[in-house]
Amino acid sequence: MHDDVIDIRLLEAFAAVMSAGSITAAAKLLGRSQPVVTRQIQDLEADVGYLLFSRNGPRITPTPKGVLFHAEVERLLLGLKHVRERAAAIGAGALPVLSLAAIPALAAGIVPVALAAINGDLLPGHVHVQSLSAENVAQSVLSQSVDFGLASLPIQHPGLDVQWVCEVPCVACLAADHPLAKKKVIRLKDLRGRRLLTMANPYRLRRRVEDALERAGVRPQEMIETNASLTAVAMAKQSLGIAIVEPVATASLEIAGVVTRRLDVAIPFLFAAISPAGRELTPTLAALNDALRAAVTLMPGARLHEGSVAFTDASDDTPQFERADR
């Protein structure tokens, strides 16, 4: 790759082709001619030093390197968009743009409640909310492409300030006509021989669920994995199984046809509010932080750990906390 900065028009052309699926469609999106977009893609490939697309006649397919490069380009273009919006806000003397990222359950279940509670004088005209994986939330905060983040634990990085950690017990979600729906409390032993709807990521909530089931001597007969708890709840509604999830969405959103039940064993779901290290919260971010803290306490059994960061999960699944360096 050359040392010169890549022409932003080349990156726009690449992003448009990735989005539209063809050079012809991308040219229409950009208001450019097809030969111009074709040349811009070729110039970009020459600049980075590898093929971004495989050609088969008129059809093009992103190469593996092209897919990875696209993730970087998306972040850059979004960051440039935010810079333009912030510049406009500064020129107009308005509040700076608010940008935050959260895992899907929190983005849908907690963030709207918090935003609605912020005083109108502190809520900017432009707000960006991204729904990302926990790992991408942390990376977005680290790169300061977002101002604030909500991500499930574990999270430990010197470039992050942890404002607070919330611990809340998981619940079981099942169809309203499921035989177990009549119970007020679902025992883990009740799940024996039944299909379980669970998270796919083995390093976060999934591991705690599996450890709890193993201690109870329960092995689900079948399993459906997903990367979002809202998806698991939607599948539970269709009687595809019983979902063990954090109570975020069910505490703030009414989902017809689904009932939520306590578990006889506490399986903790832990998440943290994070911001770039050493960066003082603006009045808007401070108001958002306070609103989020208030919103999470609406969940049954939620506990806040002030100014702490979870650094490990003990073998007995008891979360351990240490004081964050401030």
C-alpha beads as a LAMMPS data file, in Angstrom:
LAMMPS data file: protein, C-alpha beads

326 atoms
325 bonds

1 atom types
1 bond types

-500.0 500.0 xlo xhi
-500.0 500.0 ylo yhi
-500.0 500.0 zlo zhi

Masses

1 110.0

Atoms # bond

1 1 1 0.000 0.000 0.000
2 1 1 1.231 3.495 -0.830
3 1 1 2.002 5.961 1.926
4 1 1 -0.376 8.557 0.463
5 1 1 -3.869 8.911 1.902
6 1 1 -6.461 6.950 -0.084
7 1 1 -8.818 9.117 -2.127
8 1 1 -12.180 9.187 -0.313
9 1 1 -13.994 8.867 -3.666
10 1 1 -12.399 5.467 -4.184
11 1 1 -13.608 4.310 -0.795
12 1 1 -17.124 5.617 -1.526
13 1 1 -17.152 3.666 -4.794
14 1 1 -16.000 0.500 -3.029
15 1 1 -18.618 0.846 -0.282
16 1 1 -21.345 1.446 -2.863
17 1 1 -20.403 -1.665 -4.856
18 1 1 -20.387 -3.740 -1.679
19 1 1 -23.812 -2.383 -0.749
20 1 1 -25.449 -2.579 -4.187
21 1 1 -23.853 -5.825 -5.339
22 1 1 -22.793 -4.597 -8.770
23 1 1 -20.862 -1.766 -10.369
24 1 1 -23.885 -0.739 -12.440
25 1 1 -26.121 -0.392 -9.383
26 1 1 -23.349 1.354 -7.436
27 1 1 -22.913 3.894 -10.242
28 1 1 -26.613 4.751 -10.001
29 1 1 -26.389 5.164 -6.228
30 1 1 -23.431 7.521 -6.550
31 1 1 -24.625 9.428 -9.608
32 1 1 -21.456 8.438 -11.466
33 1 1 -20.968 6.627 -14.738
34 1 1 -20.234 2.900 -14.768
35 1 1 -16.777 3.336 -16.373
36 1 1 -15.841 5.860 -13.672
37 1 1 -16.814 3.479 -10.847
38 1 1 -15.009 0.595 -12.578
39 1 1 -11.846 2.680 -12.829
40 1 1 -12.141 3.805 -9.214
41 1 1 -12.371 0.202 -8.005
42 1 1 -9.317 -0.694 -10.106
43 1 1 -7.408 2.290 -8.736
44 1 1 -8.304 1.309 -5.167
45 1 1 -7.139 -2.277 -5.736
46 1 1 -3.866 -0.955 -7.137
47 1 1 -3.525 1.327 -4.149
48 1 1 -4.103 -1.347 -1.459
49 1 1 -2.156 -3.969 -3.378
50 1 1 -4.704 -6.791 -3.582
51 1 1 -7.979 -7.708 -5.290
52 1 1 -11.152 -6.583 -3.569
53 1 1 -13.485 -8.383 -5.974
54 1 1 -13.390 -11.577 -8.009
55 1 1 -14.640 -11.128 -11.573
56 1 1 -16.674 -13.666 -13.518
57 1 1 -17.863 -11.871 -16.630
58 1 1 -20.202 -9.086 -15.527
59 1 1 -20.594 -10.620 -12.059
60 1 1 -18.340 -9.564 -9.194
61 1 1 -17.934 -11.134 -5.768
62 1 1 -16.029 -9.695 -2.812
63 1 1 -12.797 -11.510 -2.006
64 1 1 -12.127 -12.501 1.632
65 1 1 -9.722 -9.559 1.885
66 1 1 -12.376 -7.324 0.357
67 1 1 -14.868 -8.314 3.055
68 1 1 -12.365 -7.517 5.813
69 1 1 -11.415 -4.229 4.164
70 1 1 -15.084 -3.266 3.862
71 1 1 -15.508 -3.355 7.651
72 1 1 -12.691 -0.810 7.981
73 1 1 -14.082 1.376 5.211
74 1 1 -17.550 1.372 6.768
75 1 1 -16.141 2.590 10.073
76 1 1 -14.107 5.294 8.339
77 1 1 -16.993 6.601 6.221
78 1 1 -19.313 6.604 9.226
79 1 1 -16.674 8.488 11.207
80 1 1 -16.343 11.080 8.444
81 1 1 -20.111 11.485 8.400
82 1 1 -20.065 12.104 12.145
83 1 1 -17.250 14.656 11.723
84 1 1 -19.330 16.581 9.203
85 1 1 -22.365 16.526 11.502
86 1 1 -20.268 17.634 14.480
87 1 1 -18.749 20.428 12.409
88 1 1 -22.241 21.602 11.438
89 1 1 -23.351 21.472 15.081
90 1 1 -20.339 23.547 16.152
91 1 1 -21.052 26.103 13.446
92 1 1 -24.682 26.348 14.497
93 1 1 -23.839 26.547 18.191
94 1 1 -25.906 23.387 18.757
95 1 1 -25.286 20.385 20.995
96 1 1 -22.699 17.960 19.584
97 1 1 -23.950 14.801 17.914
98 1 1 -24.498 11.928 20.363
99 1 1 -23.212 8.556 19.201
100 1 1 -23.516 5.329 21.159
101 1 1 -23.247 1.612 20.542
102 1 1 -24.850 -1.265 22.422
103 1 1 -25.379 -4.982 22.098
104 1 1 -28.737 -5.734 20.384
105 1 1 -30.766 -6.485 23.537
106 1 1 -29.640 -3.296 25.253
107 1 1 -30.007 -1.199 22.102
108 1 1 -33.640 -2.302 21.807
109 1 1 -34.600 -2.629 25.459
110 1 1 -32.699 -0.029 27.482
111 1 1 -31.381 2.698 25.180
112 1 1 -34.834 3.923 24.001
113 1 1 -36.027 4.194 27.611
114 1 1 -32.933 6.192 28.565
115 1 1 -33.087 8.534 25.572
116 1 1 -36.742 9.275 26.294
117 1 1 -35.845 10.252 29.853
118 1 1 -33.163 12.806 28.913
119 1 1 -34.131 16.441 29.302
120 1 1 -34.915 17.882 25.875
121 1 1 -32.364 20.659 26.347
122 1 1 -29.595 18.059 26.616
123 1 1 -30.676 15.763 23.765
124 1 1 -28.936 16.731 20.498
125 1 1 -30.740 17.040 17.201
126 1 1 -28.653 14.165 15.835
127 1 1 -28.342 10.871 17.743
128 1 1 -26.664 7.751 16.365
129 1 1 -27.432 4.359 17.939
130 1 1 -25.593 1.302 16.648
131 1 1 -26.478 -2.290 17.493
132 1 1 -23.228 -4.277 17.572
133 1 1 -21.626 -7.327 19.124
134 1 1 -19.976 -6.783 22.505
135 1 1 -16.539 -7.000 20.936
136 1 1 -17.412 -4.378 18.315
137 1 1 -18.978 -2.101 20.928
138 1 1 -15.688 -2.117 22.833
139 1 1 -13.671 -1.491 19.682
140 1 1 -15.950 1.384 18.654
141 1 1 -15.488 3.055 22.038
142 1 1 -11.737 2.437 21.970
143 1 1 -11.427 4.038 18.527
144 1 1 -13.746 6.851 19.713
145 1 1 -16.003 6.350 16.706
146 1 1 -18.794 6.378 19.317
147 1 1 -19.030 8.397 22.532
148 1 1 -20.513 5.743 24.815
149 1 1 -21.143 2.012 24.840
150 1 1 -23.055 -0.782 26.553
151 1 1 -21.492 -4.219 26.271
152 1 1 -21.735 -7.550 28.032
153 1 1 -18.794 -8.745 30.098
154 1 1 -16.011 -9.699 30.113
155 1 1 -14.544 -6.317 29.238
156 1 1 -11.102 -5.301 30.383
157 1 1 -8.995 -2.788 28.492
158 1 1 -6.808 0.094 29.667
159 1 1 -8.340 2.313 26.999
160 1 1 -11.815 2.082 28.533
161 1 1 -13.412 3.770 31.516
162 1 1 -16.138 1.619 33.074
163 1 1 -18.847 3.903 34.451
164 1 1 -20.737 1.080 36.141
165 1 1 -21.508 -2.623 35.860
166 1 1 -25.008 -4.074 36.030
167 1 1 -25.696 -7.618 37.183
168 1 1 -29.134 -9.100 36.560
169 1 1 -30.398 -12.718 36.741
170 1 1 -31.410 -14.416 33.529
171 1 1 -34.965 -15.558 32.890
172 1 1 -36.696 -18.256 30.876
173 1 1 -38.875 -17.170 27.953
174 1 1 -41.387 -19.573 26.468
175 1 1 -44.570 -19.620 24.454
176 1 1 -47.690 -18.689 26.419
177 1 1 -49.249 -22.091 25.637
178 1 1 -46.143 -24.086 26.620
179 1 1 -46.832 -26.696 29.351
180 1 1 -44.224 -25.075 31.623
181 1 1 -45.822 -21.629 31.259
182 1 1 -48.146 -22.474 34.163
183 1 1 -45.183 -22.552 36.545
184 1 1 -44.135 -19.357 38.360
185 1 1 -40.542 -20.576 38.565
186 1 1 -38.799 -22.757 35.997
187 1 1 -36.378 -25.250 37.477
188 1 1 -33.322 -26.066 35.417
189 1 1 -34.289 -29.706 35.857
190 1 1 -37.519 -28.888 33.986
191 1 1 -35.384 -28.304 30.877
192 1 1 -34.182 -31.888 30.749
193 1 1 -35.019 -33.423 27.388
194 1 1 -36.301 -30.131 25.949
195 1 1 -34.938 -27.891 23.201
196 1 1 -32.937 -24.935 24.485
197 1 1 -32.597 -21.595 22.693
198 1 1 -29.236 -20.134 23.609
199 1 1 -26.527 -17.671 22.661
200 1 1 -23.808 -18.721 20.240
201 1 1 -20.873 -16.828 21.776
202 1 1 -19.155 -19.333 24.101
203 1 1 -17.180 -16.688 25.991
204 1 1 -20.027 -14.673 27.504
205 1 1 -23.517 -15.620 28.722
206 1 1 -23.512 -18.976 26.928
207 1 1 -20.773 -20.325 29.194
208 1 1 -22.626 -19.351 32.371
209 1 1 -25.790 -21.040 31.122
210 1 1 -23.944 -24.233 30.230
211 1 1 -22.131 -24.304 33.577
212 1 1 -25.426 -23.902 35.467
213 1 1 -27.053 -26.703 33.451
214 1 1 -24.069 -28.984 34.020
215 1 1 -24.190 -28.422 37.785
216 1 1 -27.897 -29.253 37.706
217 1 1 -27.170 -32.426 35.760
218 1 1 -29.258 -31.253 32.815
219 1 1 -28.439 -31.876 29.186
220 1 1 -30.898 -30.332 26.695
221 1 1 -32.150 -32.733 24.069
222 1 1 -31.719 -30.211 21.246
223 1 1 -30.312 -26.709 20.892
224 1 1 -30.745 -23.709 18.609
225 1 1 -28.002 -21.087 18.758
226 1 1 -28.331 -17.415 17.874
227 1 1 -26.248 -14.271 18.313
228 1 1 -29.121 -12.141 19.647
229 1 1 -31.428 -12.752 22.606
230 1 1 -34.321 -11.033 20.809
231 1 1 -34.069 -13.728 18.159
232 1 1 -34.160 -16.417 20.843
233 1 1 -37.298 -14.863 22.342
234 1 1 -38.931 -14.696 18.899
235 1 1 -38.184 -18.398 18.400
236 1 1 -39.603 -19.193 21.815
237 1 1 -42.813 -17.465 20.719
238 1 1 -43.028 -19.943 17.836
239 1 1 -42.708 -22.875 20.298
240 1 1 -39.251 -23.764 19.009
241 1 1 -37.923 -24.160 22.529
242 1 1 -37.213 -22.412 25.820
243 1 1 -34.900 -19.409 25.793
244 1 1 -32.621 -18.565 28.702
245 1 1 -31.811 -14.904 28.191
246 1 1 -31.115 -11.664 29.988
247 1 1 -34.388 -9.927 30.991
248 1 1 -33.543 -6.712 29.121
249 1 1 -36.017 -6.885 26.265
250 1 1 -38.791 -8.574 28.229
251 1 1 -38.578 -5.934 30.977
252 1 1 -39.199 -3.023 28.606
253 1 1 -41.011 -4.537 25.618
254 1 1 -44.276 -6.442 25.704
255 1 1 -43.977 -9.456 23.432
256 1 1 -47.374 -10.980 22.771
257 1 1 -47.503 -14.756 23.017
258 1 1 -44.399 -14.996 25.223
259 1 1 -44.234 -15.402 28.997
260 1 1 -41.203 -14.732 31.181
261 1 1 -40.462 -16.893 34.206
262 1 1 -37.836 -16.776 36.948
263 1 1 -35.274 -19.554 37.154
264 1 1 -34.613 -21.513 40.327
265 1 1 -30.883 -20.905 39.862
266 1 1 -29.359 -17.446 39.476
267 1 1 -27.488 -17.194 36.184
268 1 1 -25.982 -13.697 36.116
269 1 1 -25.949 -11.551 33.024
270 1 1 -23.403 -8.769 33.368
271 1 1 -22.901 -5.705 31.238
272 1 1 -21.049 -2.429 31.562
273 1 1 -21.397 1.186 30.508
274 1 1 -18.103 2.225 28.932
275 1 1 -16.504 5.374 27.575
276 1 1 -13.039 6.278 26.228
277 1 1 -10.454 6.341 29.030
278 1 1 -9.629 9.727 30.464
279 1 1 -12.328 11.514 28.536
280 1 1 -14.601 13.598 30.740
281 1 1 -18.312 13.102 30.136
282 1 1 -20.042 16.053 28.513
283 1 1 -23.324 17.247 30.069
284 1 1 -25.210 15.237 27.430
285 1 1 -23.189 12.073 28.112
286 1 1 -23.563 12.545 31.860
287 1 1 -27.329 12.822 31.400
288 1 1 -27.305 9.707 29.200
289 1 1 -25.268 7.838 31.791
290 1 1 -27.714 8.778 34.568
291 1 1 -30.706 7.841 32.391
292 1 1 -29.211 4.457 31.532
293 1 1 -28.489 3.742 35.196
294 1 1 -32.114 4.519 36.043
295 1 1 -33.398 2.396 33.150
296 1 1 -31.455 -0.737 34.072
297 1 1 -32.735 -0.699 37.643
298 1 1 -36.234 -1.324 36.256
299 1 1 -35.192 -4.905 35.529
300 1 1 -36.176 -7.344 38.303
301 1 1 -33.210 -8.253 40.478
302 1 1 -30.810 -5.789 38.835
303 1 1 -27.814 -4.680 40.900
304 1 1 -25.392 -1.883 40.040
305 1 1 -21.689 -2.050 40.866
306 1 1 -20.405 1.500 40.980
307 1 1 -17.160 2.385 39.289
308 1 1 -16.030 -1.221 39.014
309 1 1 -14.973 -3.542 36.275
310 1 1 -15.520 -7.287 36.215
311 1 1 -12.080 -8.781 35.693
312 1 1 -12.861 -12.469 35.909
313 1 1 -15.598 -15.027 36.407
314 1 1 -14.829 -17.500 39.147
315 1 1 -15.216 -21.198 38.483
316 1 1 -18.373 -21.221 40.584
317 1 1 -19.806 -18.463 38.341
318 1 1 -19.758 -15.863 41.102
319 1 1 -18.757 -12.603 39.387
320 1 1 -15.716 -10.921 40.912
321 1 1 -15.060 -7.187 40.703
322 1 1 -12.132 -4.921 41.219
323 1 1 -12.008 -1.156 41.472
324 1 1 -11.365 0.606 38.173
325 1 1 -8.402 2.965 38.108
326 1 1 -9.677 6.520 37.815

Bonds

1 1 1 2
2 1 2 3
3 1 3 4
4 1 4 5
5 1 5 6
6 1 6 7
7 1 7 8
8 1 8 9
9 1 9 10
10 1 10 11
11 1 11 12
12 1 12 13
13 1 13 14
14 1 14 15
15 1 15 16
16 1 16 17
17 1 17 18
18 1 18 19
19 1 19 20
20 1 20 21
21 1 21 22
22 1 22 23
23 1 23 24
24 1 24 25
25 1 25 26
26 1 26 27
27 1 27 28
28 1 28 29
29 1 29 30
30 1 30 31
31 1 31 32
32 1 32 33
33 1 33 34
34 1 34 35
35 1 35 36
36 1 36 37
37 1 37 38
38 1 38 39
39 1 39 40
40 1 40 41
41 1 41 42
42 1 42 43
43 1 43 44
44 1 44 45
45 1 45 46
46 1 46 47
47 1 47 48
48 1 48 49
49 1 49 50
50 1 50 51
51 1 51 52
52 1 52 53
53 1 53 54
54 1 54 55
55 1 55 56
56 1 56 57
57 1 57 58
58 1 58 59
59 1 59 60
60 1 60 61
61 1 61 62
62 1 62 63
63 1 63 64
64 1 64 65
65 1 65 66
66 1 66 67
67 1 67 68
68 1 68 69
69 1 69 70
70 1 70 71
71 1 71 72
72 1 72 73
73 1 73 74
74 1 74 75
75 1 75 76
76 1 76 77
77 1 77 78
78 1 78 79
79 1 79 80
80 1 80 81
81 1 81 82
82 1 82 83
83 1 83 84
84 1 84 85
85 1 85 86
86 1 86 87
87 1 87 88
88 1 88 89
89 1 89 90
90 1 90 91
91 1 91 92
92 1 92 93
93 1 93 94
94 1 94 95
95 1 95 96
96 1 96 97
97 1 97 98
98 1 98 99
99 1 99 100
100 1 100 101
101 1 101 102
102 1 102 103
103 1 103 104
104 1 104 105
105 1 105 106
106 1 106 107
107 1 107 108
108 1 108 109
109 1 109 110
110 1 110 111
111 1 111 112
112 1 112 113
113 1 113 114
114 1 114 115
115 1 115 116
116 1 116 117
117 1 117 118
118 1 118 119
119 1 119 120
120 1 120 121
121 1 121 122
122 1 122 123
123 1 123 124
124 1 124 125
125 1 125 126
126 1 126 127
127 1 127 128
128 1 128 129
129 1 129 130
130 1 130 131
131 1 131 132
132 1 132 133
133 1 133 134
134 1 134 135
135 1 135 136
136 1 136 137
137 1 137 138
138 1 138 139
139 1 139 140
140 1 140 141
141 1 141 142
142 1 142 143
143 1 143 144
144 1 144 145
145 1 145 146
146 1 146 147
147 1 147 148
148 1 148 149
149 1 149 150
150 1 150 151
151 1 151 152
152 1 152 153
153 1 153 154
154 1 154 155
155 1 155 156
156 1 156 157
157 1 157 158
158 1 158 159
159 1 159 160
160 1 160 161
161 1 161 162
162 1 162 163
163 1 163 164
164 1 164 165
165 1 165 166
166 1 166 167
167 1 167 168
168 1 168 169
169 1 169 170
170 1 170 171
171 1 171 172
172 1 172 173
173 1 173 174
174 1 174 175
175 1 175 176
176 1 176 177
177 1 177 178
178 1 178 179
179 1 179 180
180 1 180 181
181 1 181 182
182 1 182 183
183 1 183 184
184 1 184 185
185 1 185 186
186 1 186 187
187 1 187 188
188 1 188 189
189 1 189 190
190 1 190 191
191 1 191 192
192 1 192 193
193 1 193 194
194 1 194 195
195 1 195 196
196 1 196 197
197 1 197 198
198 1 198 199
199 1 199 200
200 1 200 201
201 1 201 202
202 1 202 203
203 1 203 204
204 1 204 205
205 1 205 206
206 1 206 207
207 1 207 208
208 1 208 209
209 1 209 210
210 1 210 211
211 1 211 212
212 1 212 213
213 1 213 214
214 1 214 215
215 1 215 216
216 1 216 217
217 1 217 218
218 1 218 219
219 1 219 220
220 1 220 221
221 1 221 222
222 1 222 223
223 1 223 224
224 1 224 225
225 1 225 226
226 1 226 227
227 1 227 228
228 1 228 229
229 1 229 230
230 1 230 231
231 1 231 232
232 1 232 233
233 1 233 234
234 1 234 235
235 1 235 236
236 1 236 237
237 1 237 238
238 1 238 239
239 1 239 240
240 1 240 241
241 1 241 242
242 1 242 243
243 1 243 244
244 1 244 245
245 1 245 246
246 1 246 247
247 1 247 248
248 1 248 249
249 1 249 250
250 1 250 251
251 1 251 252
252 1 252 253
253 1 253 254
254 1 254 255
255 1 255 256
256 1 256 257
257 1 257 258
258 1 258 259
259 1 259 260
260 1 260 261
261 1 261 262
262 1 262 263
263 1 263 264
264 1 264 265
265 1 265 266
266 1 266 267
267 1 267 268
268 1 268 269
269 1 269 270
270 1 270 271
271 1 271 272
272 1 272 273
273 1 273 274
274 1 274 275
275 1 275 276
276 1 276 277
277 1 277 278
278 1 278 279
279 1 279 280
280 1 280 281
281 1 281 282
282 1 282 283
283 1 283 284
284 1 284 285
285 1 285 286
286 1 286 287
287 1 287 288
288 1 288 289
289 1 289 290
290 1 290 291
291 1 291 292
292 1 292 293
293 1 293 294
294 1 294 295
295 1 295 296
296 1 296 297
297 1 297 298
298 1 298 299
299 1 299 300
300 1 300 301
301 1 301 302
302 1 302 303
303 1 303 304
304 1 304 305
305 1 305 306
306 1 306 307
307 1 307 308
308 1 308 309
309 1 309 310
310 1 310 311
311 1 311 312
312 1 312 313
313 1 313 314
314 1 314 315
315 1 315 316
316 1 316 317
317 1 317 318
318 1 318 319
319 1 319 320
320 1 320 321
321 1 321 322
322 1 322 323
323 1 323 324
324 1 324 325
325 1 325 326
